[in-house]
Amino acid sequence: MPIMIHLDQMMSKKKMSLNELSDKVGITLSNLSIIKNQKAKAIRLSTLDAICRALDCQPGDILEFKEL
């Protein structure tokens, strides 16, 4: 997949656990885990917005396009 998700790295930088992020964003642990582990096929902009607000970051800090 050419889109890489760096959610785990941003969470580590902000010293935030998956449980804490789940509480702040209002997304289930299982859905956040799917995103974090690169298993998501899509992500809603509202979800990305909530994650960026909780982690105080930009979408480009979480998402990266890589040529295959």
Phi and psi in radians as a Rosetta constraint file:
Dihedral C 1 N 2 CA 2 C 2 CIRCULARHARMONIC -1.330 0.35
Dihedral N 2 CA 2 C 2 N 3 CIRCULARHARMONIC -0.215 0.35
Dihedral C 2 N 3 CA 3 C 3 CIRCULARHARMONIC -1.715 0.35
Dihedral N 3 CA 3 C 3 N 4 CIRCULARHARMONIC 2.079 0.35
Dihedral C 3 N 4 CA 4 C 4 CIRCULARHARMONIC -1.745 0.35
Dihedral N 4 CA 4 C 4 N 5 CIRCULARHARMONIC 2.452 0.35
Dihedral C 4 N 5 CA 5 C 5 CIRCULARHARMONIC -1.934 0.35
Dihedral N 5 CA 5 C 5 N 6 CIRCULARHARMONIC 2.135 0.35
Dihedral C 5 N 6 CA 6 C 6 CIRCULARHARMONIC -1.902 0.35
Dihedral N 6 CA 6 C 6 N 7 CIRCULARHARMONIC 0.702 0.35
Dihedral C 6 N 7 CA 7 C 7 CIRCULARHARMONIC -1.108 0.35
Dihedral N 7 CA 7 C 7 N 8 CIRCULARHARMONIC -0.737 0.35
Dihedral C 7 N 8 CA 8 C 8 CIRCULARHARMONIC -1.084 0.35
Dihedral N 8 CA 8 C 8 N 9 CIRCULARHARMONIC -0.656 0.35
Dihedral C 8 N 9 CA 9 C 9 CIRCULARHARMONIC -1.186 0.35
Dihedral N 9 CA 9 C 9 N 10 CIRCULARHARMONIC -0.717 0.35
Dihedral C 9 N 10 CA 10 C 10 CIRCULARHARMONIC -1.171 0.35
Dihedral N 10 CA 10 C 10 N 11 CIRCULARHARMONIC -0.690 0.35
Dihedral C 10 N 11 CA 11 C 11 CIRCULARHARMONIC -1.081 0.35
Dihedral N 11 CA 11 C 11 N 12 CIRCULARHARMONIC -0.711 0.35
Dihedral C 11 N 12 CA 12 C 12 CIRCULARHARMONIC -1.124 0.35
Dihedral N 12 CA 12 C 12 N 13 CIRCULARHARMONIC -0.770 0.35
Dihedral C 12 N 13 CA 13 C 13 CIRCULARHARMONIC -1.044 0.35
Dihedral N 13 CA 13 C 13 N 14 CIRCULARHARMONIC -0.682 0.35
Dihedral C 13 N 14 CA 14 C 14 CIRCULARHARMONIC -1.584 0.35
Dihedral N 14 CA 14 C 14 N 15 CIRCULARHARMONIC 0.028 0.35
Dihedral C 14 N 15 CA 15 C 15 CIRCULARHARMONIC 0.936 0.35
Dihedral N 15 CA 15 C 15 N 16 CIRCULARHARMONIC 0.864 0.35
Dihedral C 15 N 16 CA 16 C 16 CIRCULARHARMONIC -2.106 0.35
Dihedral N 16 CA 16 C 16 N 17 CIRCULARHARMONIC 2.317 0.35
Dihedral C 16 N 17 CA 17 C 17 CIRCULARHARMONIC -1.444 0.35
Dihedral N 17 CA 17 C 17 N 18 CIRCULARHARMONIC 2.875 0.35
Dihedral C 17 N 18 CA 18 C 18 CIRCULARHARMONIC -1.085 0.35
Dihedral N 18 CA 18 C 18 N 19 CIRCULARHARMONIC -0.677 0.35
Dihedral C 18 N 19 CA 19 C 19 CIRCULARHARMONIC -1.085 0.35
Dihedral N 19 CA 19 C 19 N 20 CIRCULARHARMONIC -0.783 0.35
Dihedral C 19 N 20 CA 20 C 20 CIRCULARHARMONIC -1.136 0.35
Dihedral N 20 CA 20 C 20 N 21 CIRCULARHARMONIC -0.755 0.35
Dihedral C 20 N 21 CA 21 C 21 CIRCULARHARMONIC -1.113 0.35
Dihedral N 21 CA 21 C 21 N 22 CIRCULARHARMONIC -0.713 0.35
Dihedral C 21 N 22 CA 22 C 22 CIRCULARHARMONIC -1.022 0.35
Dihedral N 22 CA 22 C 22 N 23 CIRCULARHARMONIC -0.772 0.35
Dihedral C 22 N 23 CA 23 C 23 CIRCULARHARMONIC -1.123 0.35
Dihedral N 23 CA 23 C 23 N 24 CIRCULARHARMONIC -0.747 0.35
Dihedral C 23 N 24 CA 24 C 24 CIRCULARHARMONIC -1.227 0.35
Dihedral N 24 CA 24 C 24 N 25 CIRCULARHARMONIC -0.623 0.35
Dihedral C 24 N 25 CA 25 C 25 CIRCULARHARMONIC -1.586 0.35
Dihedral N 25 CA 25 C 25 N 26 CIRCULARHARMONIC -0.469 0.35
Dihedral C 25 N 26 CA 26 C 26 CIRCULARHARMONIC 1.407 0.35
Dihedral N 26 CA 26 C 26 N 27 CIRCULARHARMONIC 0.546 0.35
Dihedral C 26 N 27 CA 27 C 27 CIRCULARHARMONIC -2.056 0.35
Dihedral N 27 CA 27 C 27 N 28 CIRCULARHARMONIC 2.492 0.35
Dihedral C 27 N 28 CA 28 C 28 CIRCULARHARMONIC -1.104 0.35
Dihedral N 28 CA 28 C 28 N 29 CIRCULARHARMONIC 2.684 0.35
Dihedral C 28 N 29 CA 29 C 29 CIRCULARHARMONIC -1.004 0.35
Dihedral N 29 CA 29 C 29 N 30 CIRCULARHARMONIC -0.707 0.35
Dihedral C 29 N 30 CA 30 C 30 CIRCULARHARMONIC -1.147 0.35
Dihedral N 30 CA 30 C 30 N 31 CIRCULARHARMONIC -0.701 0.35
Dihedral C 30 N 31 CA 31 C 31 CIRCULARHARMONIC -1.198 0.35
Dihedral N 31 CA 31 C 31 N 32 CIRCULARHARMONIC -0.695 0.35
Dihedral C 31 N 32 CA 32 C 32 CIRCULARHARMONIC -1.134 0.35
Dihedral N 32 CA 32 C 32 N 33 CIRCULARHARMONIC -0.661 0.35
Dihedral C 32 N 33 CA 33 C 33 CIRCULARHARMONIC -1.107 0.35
Dihedral N 33 CA 33 C 33 N 34 CIRCULARHARMONIC -0.693 0.35
Dihedral C 33 N 34 CA 34 C 34 CIRCULARHARMONIC -1.065 0.35
Dihedral N 34 CA 34 C 34 N 35 CIRCULARHARMONIC -0.751 0.35
Dihedral C 34 N 35 CA 35 C 35 CIRCULARHARMONIC -1.148 0.35
Dihedral N 35 CA 35 C 35 N 36 CIRCULARHARMONIC -0.839 0.35
Dihedral C 35 N 36 CA 36 C 36 CIRCULARHARMONIC -1.074 0.35
Dihedral N 36 CA 36 C 36 N 37 CIRCULARHARMONIC -0.614 0.35
Dihedral C 36 N 37 CA 37 C 37 CIRCULARHARMONIC -1.645 0.35
Dihedral N 37 CA 37 C 37 N 38 CIRCULARHARMONIC 0.333 0.35
Dihedral C 37 N 38 CA 38 C 38 CIRCULARHARMONIC 1.134 0.35
Dihedral N 38 CA 38 C 38 N 39 CIRCULARHARMONIC 0.416 0.35
Dihedral C 38 N 39 CA 39 C 39 CIRCULARHARMONIC -1.712 0.35
Dihedral N 39 CA 39 C 39 N 40 CIRCULARHARMONIC -0.160 0.35
Dihedral C 39 N 40 CA 40 C 40 CIRCULARHARMONIC -1.267 0.35
Dihedral N 40 CA 40 C 40 N 41 CIRCULARHARMONIC 2.389 0.35
Dihedral C 40 N 41 CA 41 C 41 CIRCULARHARMONIC -1.562 0.35
Dihedral N 41 CA 41 C 41 N 42 CIRCULARHARMONIC -0.393 0.35
Dihedral C 41 N 42 CA 42 C 42 CIRCULARHARMONIC -2.715 0.35
Dihedral N 42 CA 42 C 42 N 43 CIRCULARHARMONIC 2.779 0.35
Dihedral C 42 N 43 CA 43 C 43 CIRCULARHARMONIC -2.465 0.35
Dihedral N 43 CA 43 C 43 N 44 CIRCULARHARMONIC 2.286 0.35
Dihedral C 43 N 44 CA 44 C 44 CIRCULARHARMONIC -1.214 0.35
Dihedral N 44 CA 44 C 44 N 45 CIRCULARHARMONIC 2.544 0.35
Dihedral C 44 N 45 CA 45 C 45 CIRCULARHARMONIC -1.095 0.35
Dihedral N 45 CA 45 C 45 N 46 CIRCULARHARMONIC -0.581 0.35
Dihedral C 45 N 46 CA 46 C 46 CIRCULARHARMONIC -1.157 0.35
Dihedral N 46 CA 46 C 46 N 47 CIRCULARHARMONIC -0.596 0.35
Dihedral C 46 N 47 CA 47 C 47 CIRCULARHARMONIC -1.213 0.35
Dihedral N 47 CA 47 C 47 N 48 CIRCULARHARMONIC -0.789 0.35
Dihedral C 47 N 48 CA 48 C 48 CIRCULARHARMONIC -1.063 0.35
Dihedral N 48 CA 48 C 48 N 49 CIRCULARHARMONIC -0.725 0.35
Dihedral C 48 N 49 CA 49 C 49 CIRCULARHARMONIC -1.037 0.35
Dihedral N 49 CA 49 C 49 N 50 CIRCULARHARMONIC -0.826 0.35
Dihedral C 49 N 50 CA 50 C 50 CIRCULARHARMONIC -1.120 0.35
Dihedral N 50 CA 50 C 50 N 51 CIRCULARHARMONIC -0.701 0.35
Dihedral C 50 N 51 CA 51 C 51 CIRCULARHARMONIC -1.135 0.35
Dihedral N 51 CA 51 C 51 N 52 CIRCULARHARMONIC -0.788 0.35
Dihedral C 51 N 52 CA 52 C 52 CIRCULARHARMONIC -1.095 0.35
Dihedral N 52 CA 52 C 52 N 53 CIRCULARHARMONIC -0.681 0.35
Dihedral C 52 N 53 CA 53 C 53 CIRCULARHARMONIC -1.142 0.35
Dihedral N 53 CA 53 C 53 N 54 CIRCULARHARMONIC -0.764 0.35
Dihedral C 53 N 54 CA 54 C 54 CIRCULARHARMONIC -1.159 0.35
Dihedral N 54 CA 54 C 54 N 55 CIRCULARHARMONIC -0.636 0.35
Dihedral C 54 N 55 CA 55 C 55 CIRCULARHARMONIC -1.667 0.35
Dihedral N 55 CA 55 C 55 N 56 CIRCULARHARMONIC -0.012 0.35
Dihedral C 55 N 56 CA 56 C 56 CIRCULARHARMONIC 0.883 0.35
Dihedral N 56 CA 56 C 56 N 57 CIRCULARHARMONIC 1.020 0.35
Dihedral C 56 N 57 CA 57 C 57 CIRCULARHARMONIC -2.493 0.35
Dihedral N 57 CA 57 C 57 N 58 CIRCULARHARMONIC 3.087 0.35
Dihedral C 57 N 58 CA 58 C 58 CIRCULARHARMONIC -1.744 0.35
Dihedral N 58 CA 58 C 58 N 59 CIRCULARHARMONIC 2.709 0.35
Dihedral C 58 N 59 CA 59 C 59 CIRCULARHARMONIC -0.952 0.35
Dihedral N 59 CA 59 C 59 N 60 CIRCULARHARMONIC -0.620 0.35
Dihedral C 59 N 60 CA 60 C 60 CIRCULARHARMONIC -1.173 0.35
Dihedral N 60 CA 60 C 60 N 61 CIRCULARHARMONIC -0.278 0.35
Dihedral C 60 N 61 CA 61 C 61 CIRCULARHARMONIC -1.330 0.35
Dihedral N 61 CA 61 C 61 N 62 CIRCULARHARMONIC -0.372 0.35
Dihedral C 61 N 62 CA 62 C 62 CIRCULARHARMONIC -1.820 0.35
Dihedral N 62 CA 62 C 62 N 63 CIRCULARHARMONIC -0.673 0.35
Dihedral C 62 N 63 CA 63 C 63 CIRCULARHARMONIC -1.867 0.35
Dihedral N 63 CA 63 C 63 N 64 CIRCULARHARMONIC 2.442 0.35
Dihedral C 63 N 64 CA 64 C 64 CIRCULARHARMONIC -2.442 0.35
Dihedral N 64 CA 64 C 64 N 65 CIRCULARHARMONIC 2.338 0.35
Dihedral C 64 N 65 CA 65 C 65 CIRCULARHARMONIC -1.624 0.35
Dihedral N 65 CA 65 C 65 N 66 CIRCULARHARMONIC 2.244 0.35
Dihedral C 65 N 66 CA 66 C 66 CIRCULARHARMONIC -2.191 0.35
Dihedral N 66 CA 66 C 66 N 67 CIRCULARHARMONIC 2.272 0.35
Dihedral C 66 N 67 CA 67 C 67 CIRCULARHARMONIC -1.150 0.35
Dihedral N 67 CA 67 C 67 N 68 CIRCULARHARMONIC 2.503 0.35
